[in-house]
């Protein structure tokens, strides 16, 4: 099977990829963009060959290895820490996305106030990047230099291999990452009852209200002639925008007369706590945005358990359930094999004696025993309903 060309993203190819993703993930909602930030102290530790490059003849016979050695000698930070950790994280993200993804060995100018970036490519085209080091020495930017940021764009999400969402969610949890953006897209390839005009009618009738209040509403496109139309509900300032637009016109051109309509829910972390479970269960979080979003998903033939994104007047820590979920996933995915081996060969009383009195993980210390018990029970139900754990992360190539 030939690799898809990223120079021309024709509508049929995109449609087939989304349909294949629905079948493999058992989810109607497609994750169309994802960003997260992690602190250097939680970022992956580079391999020894990255931190201490080799120059022997074996490596010089390998073109990629030789290029990597040459690059490492010219990294932009003197101690290689941020550069090497960002490079390693980029490699792990590429592994999560699939075998056709790779990290470009040419460091590029950064974006979003990061000084440099590693490009993650598909068929030679950048589809994601990992930024590191701050673009200035201002106090605000100085704190940013202690972080690494990953941006996985829509094309990467569309062409990623089956299971990428779970693998990436596990990686973000392992890095103690903070999710900063998630786009959730629901496509109606053969049209939506009433078309985009019905969205405007729903808004006027108050069906799109949230908490009894109307959201901001904006229309763009050629509404007079019925082409390339788009509506926006909500605001970026609140960290939640729904963009409904005629996707068929975008991909095929208005002359094709396509009925393809997309509902794209865009979440930012301003005033909100975004969870990696949005990768694992996008349907639930799409439906949890409002009663209207749930009704839209119902028209797609899907009944789910709506889950809201935590929204606070001021940014606060995640809930106890989220912390317990993170803790249990680490236990099952990272330490699971060791725990299973111990349970099979070590006397249970002796094992309990060794563990009794251990301190709580740092993230759980702020909660009471009752909160942790309830959070663990709830987290275990969520994990059990999702099926077996996906297993440990692959090593960086």
Secondary structure by P-SEA (a helix, b strand, c coil): ccccccccccaaaaaaaaaaaaaaacccccccbbbbccccccccccccccccccccccccccaaaaaaaaaaacccccccaaaaaaaaaaaaaaaaacccbbbbcccccccccccbbbbbbcccccccccccccccccaaaaaaaabbbbbbcaaaaaacccaaaaaaaaaaaaacccccbbbbbbbccccccccaaaaaaaaaaccccccccccbbbbbcccccccbbbbbcccccccbbbbbcccccccccccccccbbbbbbbbccccbbbbccccccaaaaaaaccaaaaaaaaaaccccbbbbcccccccccccaaaaaaaaaaaaaccaaaaaaaaaacccaaaaaaaacccccccccccccaaaaaaaaaaaaaaaaaaccccccccccc
